[in-house]
Amino acid sequence: MKTLVERIFKDIDESNLLLKEALDLSYMEAYIETAENILDGRTTRVIEDQPKQKVVKQLNDIYSHLELEIASPEEIRRANQFILLKAAQEDYIQSNHRITPDLIGQIIAYFSLLFIKKEENIHLVDFGVGTGNLLTTVMNQLQAEGSKIKATGIDIDDLLLSAAIVTSSMQGHQDIQFMKQDVLTNLFIEPADIVMSDLPVGYYSNDDQAKEFKLSFDEGHSYAHLLFIEQALNYLKENGLAFFVVPSEIFQDEKAKSLIQYTHEVGFFQAIIQLPQIFFKNEKNHQSIVFIQKKGSRAKQAKEVLIARAPDFTQKEKVFTFFNDISTWKNQNF
């Protein structure tokens, strides 16, 4: 028998395929149309007699037995994650726009819970939110532990942002503000308690705007991933937590060495977690999670920076040991 997550995925996928064919859409566009239909009272939107009534009847039948009411936000997120993974394959989405694996959100949430007070109102900001999977993974886990969260997700891509909006809405999140904006321009957001970003790796083409940042290069295009880090730290409160998914070789790059000096100026480099090799077909694409804490009255440098490799999350005993080791490190260093 299929699980609830599998059944929700099946229904949404069937709707997507019907709309993709009927309206000549990409799979991602069809998913957004599906989600908007579901959110709009589970009623198929018809514009200029499209889709045809035969398809409308099929879609409304699918929506009528969709089991969202009995699903948790996390189950809905996981079902939609499989949809978004299929969209990446069907539509050949570029690597910088691919969905962030659950493991990364789980690690960020675990670190956050070790450092924040649950009774506080936490403002969480994702710089380059994409489809919102990382943001809602972290939110769902923090809220499950009793944390009060409001969030902001920023992205320049219309399609990805639309996917993030409908996906989070289907999970029942009314506490996320989404903004369509170049992350590296002036942002009108409240300071954050936690910032994060699955960083887009490459060059930033707006050289004039890049000059506003300390981590820009004197000549040529600057690295977008370095500017994202500086921007996120600019909007982070004192004592706040910052998590970045970076290329593992970032500190070996001559042009990126300024990042270490800048980090020491504004915060404390606390941990680097290498992600499992199984995530990456090519060793050159290997990534890690960097944890930086901004300076403040309650922040201090860990006695020993944590450097660890996350296990394959199918190995449950190793996963338990991994998280237990992080907790031990926190207790011994702060």
C-alpha positions as CSV (number, residue, x, y, z in Angstrom):
1,M,0.0,0.0,0.0
2,K,1.3,3.4,-0.9
3,T,2.2,5.9,1.9
4,L,0.4,9.2,2.3
5,V,3.3,11.0,0.8
6,E,3.3,8.7,-2.2
7,R,-0.5,9.1,-2.7
8,I,-0.3,12.9,-2.6
9,F,2.6,12.9,-5.0
10,K,0.6,10.6,-7.4
11,D,-2.4,12.9,-7.4
12,I,-0.4,16.1,-8.0
13,D,1.7,14.4,-10.7
14,E,-1.4,13.2,-12.5
15,S,-2.8,16.7,-12.5
16,N,0.5,18.2,-13.7
17,L,0.6,15.8,-16.6
18,L,-2.9,16.6,-17.6
19,L,-2.3,20.3,-17.5
20,K,1.0,20.0,-19.2
21,E,-0.6,18.4,-22.2
22,A,-3.8,20.4,-22.2
23,L,-2.2,23.9,-21.8
24,D,1.2,23.2,-23.5
25,L,3.1,24.0,-20.3
26,S,6.4,22.9,-18.9
27,Y,6.1,20.5,-16.0
28,M,7.0,23.2,-13.5
29,E,4.4,25.6,-14.9
30,A,1.8,22.8,-14.8
31,Y,2.7,22.2,-11.2
32,I,2.2,25.8,-10.3
33,E,-1.2,25.7,-12.1
34,T,-2.1,22.6,-10.2
35,A,-1.2,24.1,-6.8
36,E,-3.1,27.3,-7.5
37,N,-6.2,25.2,-8.5
38,I,-5.9,23.2,-5.2
39,L,-5.5,26.4,-3.2
40,D,-8.4,28.0,-4.9
41,G,-11.0,25.6,-3.5
42,R,-9.8,22.6,-5.5
43,T,-11.4,24.0,-8.6
44,T,-9.8,24.0,-12.0
45,R,-9.3,27.4,-13.5
46,V,-10.7,27.8,-17.0
47,I,-9.5,30.7,-19.2
48,E,-10.8,31.1,-22.8
49,D,-12.3,27.6,-22.7
50,Q,-9.0,26.0,-21.7
51,P,-8.6,23.3,-20.5
52,K,-11.5,21.6,-22.1
53,Q,-14.4,20.3,-19.9
54,K,-13.3,16.6,-20.3
55,V,-9.9,17.6,-18.7
56,V,-11.6,19.8,-16.1
57,K,-13.7,16.8,-15.0
58,Q,-10.6,14.6,-14.7
59,L,-8.8,17.3,-12.7
60,N,-11.6,18.1,-10.3
61,D,-12.0,14.3,-9.7
62,I,-8.3,14.2,-8.7
63,Y,-8.6,17.2,-6.4
64,S,-11.7,15.8,-4.7
65,H,-9.8,12.9,-3.2
66,L,-6.5,14.6,-2.5
67,E,-5.6,13.8,1.1
68,L,-4.0,17.1,2.2
69,E,-6.3,17.5,5.3
70,I,-4.8,14.4,7.0
71,A,-1.2,15.2,6.0
72,S,1.3,17.1,8.2
73,P,3.2,20.1,6.7
74,E,6.3,18.0,6.5
75,E,4.4,15.2,4.6
76,I,3.1,17.8,2.1
77,R,6.5,19.3,1.7
78,R,8.0,15.9,1.0
79,A,5.4,15.0,-1.6
80,N,6.0,18.4,-3.3
81,Q,9.7,17.8,-3.1
82,F,9.4,14.7,-5.3
83,I,7.3,16.8,-7.7
84,L,10.0,19.5,-7.9
85,L,12.7,16.8,-8.4
86,K,10.6,15.5,-11.3
87,A,10.3,19.0,-12.6
88,A,14.1,19.4,-12.6
89,Q,14.4,16.3,-14.7
90,E,11.6,17.0,-17.1
91,D,12.5,20.6,-17.7
92,Y,16.3,20.3,-17.5
93,I,16.6,22.9,-14.8
94,Q,20.1,24.3,-14.5
95,S,22.2,23.1,-11.5
96,N,22.1,26.5,-9.6
97,H,18.3,26.1,-9.6
98,R,18.1,22.5,-8.5
99,I,16.3,21.6,-5.3
100,T,18.3,21.5,-2.1
101,P,18.4,18.0,-0.5
102,D,16.6,17.4,2.8
103,L,19.8,16.5,4.6
104,I,21.0,20.1,4.4
105,G,17.9,21.5,5.9
106,Q,18.0,18.9,8.7
107,I,21.6,19.7,9.6
108,I,20.9,23.5,9.6
109,A,17.8,23.0,11.8
110,Y,19.7,20.8,14.2
111,F,22.5,23.4,14.6
112,S,19.9,26.1,15.0
113,L,18.1,24.3,17.8
114,L,21.3,24.0,19.7
115,F,21.9,27.7,19.6
116,I,18.5,29.4,19.7
117,K,16.0,29.8,22.5
118,K,12.7,28.1,21.6
119,E,10.6,30.8,23.2
120,E,12.0,33.5,21.1
121,N,10.4,34.8,17.9
122,I,12.8,33.8,15.2
123,H,13.2,35.6,11.9
124,L,14.6,33.2,9.3
125,V,15.8,34.5,5.9
126,D,16.7,32.5,2.8
127,F,18.8,34.4,0.4
128,G,18.1,32.8,-3.0
129,V,15.1,30.8,-1.8
130,G,14.5,29.0,-5.1
131,T,11.6,26.6,-4.8
132,G,11.5,27.0,-1.0
133,N,12.5,23.4,-0.1
134,L,15.4,24.4,2.1
135,L,13.4,27.2,3.8
136,T,10.3,25.0,4.6
137,T,12.5,22.0,5.7
138,V,14.1,24.1,8.3
139,M,10.9,25.9,9.3
140,N,9.0,22.6,9.7
141,Q,11.6,21.2,12.0
142,L,12.0,24.3,14.1
143,Q,8.3,24.7,14.5
144,A,7.9,21.0,15.4
145,E,10.3,21.7,18.3
146,G,8.2,24.6,19.5
147,S,10.0,27.5,18.0
148,K,8.0,30.5,16.8
149,I,9.2,31.3,13.3
150,K,8.5,33.9,10.7
151,A,10.4,33.8,7.5
152,T,11.5,35.7,4.4
153,G,12.5,34.2,1.1
154,I,14.1,36.2,-1.7
155,D,14.8,35.3,-5.3
156,I,15.0,36.9,-8.7
157,D,13.5,34.0,-10.6
158,D,9.7,34.3,-11.2
159,L,9.1,30.7,-11.9
160,L,11.0,29.4,-8.9
161,L,9.5,32.0,-6.6
162,S,6.0,31.0,-7.8
163,A,6.8,27.4,-6.9
164,A,8.0,28.4,-3.5
165,I,4.8,30.4,-2.8
166,V,2.4,27.6,-3.7
167,T,4.5,24.9,-2.1
168,S,4.6,26.8,1.2
169,S,1.0,27.7,1.0
170,M,0.0,24.0,0.5
171,Q,1.9,23.3,3.8
172,G,-0.2,25.9,5.6
173,H,2.6,28.5,6.0
174,Q,1.1,31.9,6.3
175,D,4.2,33.3,8.0
176,I,6.5,33.6,5.0
177,Q,7.1,36.8,3.1
178,F,8.4,36.2,-0.4
179,M,10.2,38.9,-2.4
180,K,11.2,39.1,-6.0
181,Q,14.4,41.0,-6.0
182,D,18.1,40.8,-6.8
183,V,19.4,39.6,-3.5
184,L,22.5,41.8,-3.9
185,T,20.6,45.1,-4.0
186,N,19.2,47.0,-1.0
187,L,16.6,44.9,0.8
188,F,13.7,46.2,2.8
189,I,13.6,43.4,5.4
190,E,13.9,43.1,9.1
191,P,17.2,41.9,10.6
192,A,17.4,38.2,10.8
193,D,18.1,35.8,13.6
194,I,19.1,33.0,11.2
195,V,20.2,33.5,7.5
196,M,21.0,30.7,5.0
197,S,21.6,30.2,1.4
198,D,22.3,27.3,-1.0
199,L,24.7,29.6,-2.8
200,P,24.5,30.2,-6.6
201,V,28.1,29.5,-7.7
202,G,29.5,31.7,-10.4
203,Y,30.1,35.4,-11.3
204,Y,27.8,38.4,-10.6
205,S,27.5,40.4,-13.8
206,N,26.6,43.8,-12.2
207,D,30.1,45.2,-11.6
208,D,28.8,48.6,-10.3
209,Q,26.6,46.9,-7.7
210,A,29.4,44.5,-6.7
211,K,31.6,47.4,-5.8
212,E,29.3,48.0,-2.8
213,F,30.7,44.9,-1.2
214,K,34.0,44.3,0.5
215,L,34.3,40.9,-1.1
216,S,34.1,42.2,-4.6
217,F,37.1,41.9,-6.9
218,D,39.1,45.0,-8.1
219,E,38.9,43.8,-11.7
220,G,36.4,41.7,-13.6
221,H,33.2,40.1,-12.4
222,S,33.1,39.2,-8.7
223,Y,32.0,35.8,-7.3
224,A,28.3,35.9,-6.6
225,H,28.6,33.3,-3.9
226,L,31.0,35.5,-1.9
227,L,28.8,38.6,-2.3
228,F,25.8,36.5,-1.1
229,I,27.6,35.6,2.1
230,E,28.5,39.2,2.8
231,Q,25.0,40.4,2.0
232,A,23.4,37.8,4.3
233,L,25.8,38.7,7.1
234,N,24.9,42.4,6.6
235,Y,21.2,41.6,7.4
236,L,22.0,39.3,10.3
237,K,21.5,40.4,13.9
238,E,24.3,40.3,16.4
239,N,24.8,36.8,17.8
240,G,22.8,35.5,14.8
241,L,23.4,32.3,12.9
242,A,24.4,32.0,9.3
243,F,24.5,28.8,7.2
244,F,25.8,28.6,3.6
245,V,26.1,25.7,1.2
246,V,29.4,26.3,-0.5
247,P,31.8,24.5,-2.9
248,S,34.1,22.4,-0.6
249,E,37.1,23.8,-2.4
250,I,36.1,27.4,-1.6
251,F,38.9,28.0,0.8
252,Q,41.5,26.8,-1.6
253,D,40.5,29.3,-4.2
254,E,43.0,32.2,-4.3
255,K,40.2,34.7,-5.1
256,A,38.1,33.5,-2.2
257,K,40.7,33.8,0.6
258,S,39.4,37.2,1.5
259,L,36.3,35.4,2.8
260,I,38.3,34.1,5.8
261,Q,39.6,37.5,6.7
262,Y,36.1,39.0,6.3
263,T,34.5,36.3,8.4
264,H,37.0,37.0,11.3
265,E,36.0,40.7,11.1
266,V,32.3,40.2,11.5
267,G,31.8,36.9,13.1
268,F,33.1,33.5,14.2
269,F,33.7,30.6,11.9
270,Q,32.2,27.8,13.9
271,A,31.8,24.7,11.8
272,I,32.1,23.1,8.3
273,I,30.2,20.0,7.5
274,Q,31.2,18.1,4.3
275,L,28.2,16.6,2.6
276,P,28.1,12.9,1.6
277,Q,30.0,12.0,-1.6
278,I,26.9,10.1,-2.7
279,F,25.2,13.5,-3.5
280,F,27.7,14.3,-6.2
281,K,28.5,12.5,-9.4
282,N,31.7,14.6,-9.8
283,E,34.2,15.2,-7.0
284,K,34.7,18.8,-8.3
285,N,31.0,19.5,-7.5
286,H,31.4,18.5,-3.8
287,Q,29.7,20.9,-1.3
288,S,29.9,21.6,2.4
289,I,27.8,23.6,4.9
290,V,29.6,26.5,6.5
291,F,28.3,27.7,9.9
292,I,29.2,31.3,10.9
293,Q,28.0,33.1,14.0
294,K,27.9,36.9,13.9
295,K,29.7,38.7,16.7
296,G,27.7,39.9,19.7
297,S,27.5,39.9,23.5
298,R,26.3,36.2,23.5
299,A,28.6,34.9,20.8
300,K,32.1,33.5,21.1
301,Q,34.5,31.5,19.0
302,A,34.3,27.8,19.5
303,K,37.4,26.4,21.3
304,E,37.7,24.0,18.4
305,V,36.1,24.5,15.0
306,L,33.9,21.6,14.1
307,I,35.0,19.9,10.9
308,A,33.0,16.8,10.1
309,R,31.6,14.7,7.2
310,A,27.9,14.0,7.2
311,P,27.0,10.3,6.7
312,D,24.7,8.9,4.0
313,F,21.3,9.4,5.7
314,T,20.2,5.9,4.8
315,Q,22.7,4.7,7.5
316,K,20.6,5.3,10.6
317,E,23.2,4.4,13.2
318,K,25.8,6.7,11.7
319,V,23.2,9.5,11.4
320,F,22.4,9.2,15.2
321,T,26.2,9.2,16.0
322,F,26.7,12.2,13.7
323,F,24.0,14.4,15.4
324,N,25.2,13.2,18.8
325,D,28.7,14.3,18.0
326,I,27.5,17.8,17.0
327,S,25.7,18.0,20.4
328,T,28.8,16.9,22.2
329,W,30.9,19.5,20.3
330,K,28.4,22.2,21.3
331,N,28.5,21.2,25.0
332,Q,32.3,21.1,25.1
333,N,32.9,24.3,23.2
334,F,30.4,26.8,24.5
